[in-house]
Amino acid sequence: MSKNIAVILAGGSGSRFGRDNTPKQFLKVAGKKVIEHTIDVFEGNGHIDEIAIVTRQEFIADIEQMVVNNHYAKVRKILIGGKERYHSSLSAINAYMDDADNLIFHDAVRPLVNDRIINDCVEALKHYDAVDVAIPVADTIIQVDDTDCISTIPTRSLLRSGQTPQCFKRGIINKAYQLALQDPQFITTDDCGVIRKYLPETPVYVVKGEVFNMKITYKEDLFLVDKLFQLKSQEGSQDALSALSKERLKGKVLVVFGGSYGIGADVARIAKENGVKVYCFSRSMNNVDVSNIEQVQSALEQVHEAEGEIHYVVNTAGILVKESLAAMEYERIENSVNVNVLGIINVAKVSYPYLCQTQGALLAYTSSSYTRGRMMYSVYSATKAAVVNLVQALAEEWSNDKIRVNCINPERTKTPMRVSNFGNEPEDTLLKSEEVAIASLNTLTSACTGEVIDVKRKWKI
């Protein structure tokens, strides 16, 4: 049976980057080296069977240490590349002998590739021997002559900007390179170009890429990618609890802070229906205030004493005050910050040793206003931005402990807190709290960490 082998091309020297002698794939962005982010995506993708990393001789030891530190189970080969990009491709082609295997070449410096792109590539390889990834060009492209005058304006609708992965049946790309190496005029910048020139009868199918799947080439790109990581999100499944979630939840111990009503109450109810041992705490239920670390500590100690372990901790406790900053009483400001920010800090800090024991998961909640502060929501927006940054930081801090930390970002949801601020709104404009709860439980049991999970209302046509 053929395998899907991701080949991470990390042989670049970074000569265009203009920043000491460290290649850009080894620089840090969003808490990790660029190449680590890239490997993480392929390591976590269910369609990828194996990973090979191609790098320069002097970085072999660094890559080996990285593989050990990150417990990468799919990295089977660390190969030596060459001066040109095609030397690295050839290194991987020659390292594998089964012509039926799929080689999925990806630039190490494109760390924002996602599962959708990879999955589409794997699917396309069932029907084509060569697959590229590209996005439509946004600007009109002009071709000039040697006097810098326009000679041609190609039809923009047919133009694409190429990305990676570039994917091939091993036999096809090997055959193309064998022909290319016999050509004394051989020059190439990418593997699909080799197919097009030396095997022109082989169609190269183009999978739709993503604008954010950008390549880090210049130092300004590192800044942009860092910001894109901050805004990176996934969509959470809200239709039903997945079979995998049901299996992983059964018999586990879940603690919900803010479980008296709304999303927290639905998380607790659905979890109980699926065999989870659930403990709820809130100010109205049992006088537990998340802004008081002693009360949070006492609650978790009580659960651990009863069950001996805690697998999942969810904090839905929050306050929404829709009011201008100038008009807001300081007591309300302080209360909002204490519950929304100090609350999740307390819950996270106290939960840490228990989640270490079980390699469990922590889940927090934000709002769409975290990306940009909104008038009348200044304090609320600020606290929700703080939640996202805390979650992303903790996901990195706790990665070696195998604790997953994520954040749910629901669209407008019908909860008592929203009704108290907005009154009665049309039902079809709001999410149901049950939908958010299902997405929450699916996220808790998933392998992702450091993600903002968007839960959106489904549009009715």
Secondary structure, DSSP 8 states (H G I E B T S, - for coil): ---EEEEEEE----TTT-STT--GGGSEETTEEHHHHHHHHHHH-TT--EEEEEE-GGGHHHHHHHHHHHT-SSEEEEEE--SSHHHHHHHHHHH---TTSEEEEEETT-TT--HHHHHHHHHHTTT-SEEEEEEE-SS---EE-TTS-EEE---GGG-EEEEEEEEEEHHHHHHHHHHHTT-TT---SSHHHHHHHH-TTS-EEEEE--TT-----SHHHHHHHHHHHHH-EEE---SS--HHHHHHHTT-EEEEET-SSHHHHHHHHHHHHTT-EEEEE-HHHH---TT-HHHHHHHHHHHHHHHS---EEEE-------S-TTTS-HHHHHHHHIIIIIHHHHHHHHHHHHHHHHT-EEEEE--GGGSS--TT-HHHHHHHHHHHHHHHHHHHHTGGGT-EEEEEEESSEE-HHHHHHH----GGGSEEHHHHHHHHHHHHTSS--S-EEEE------
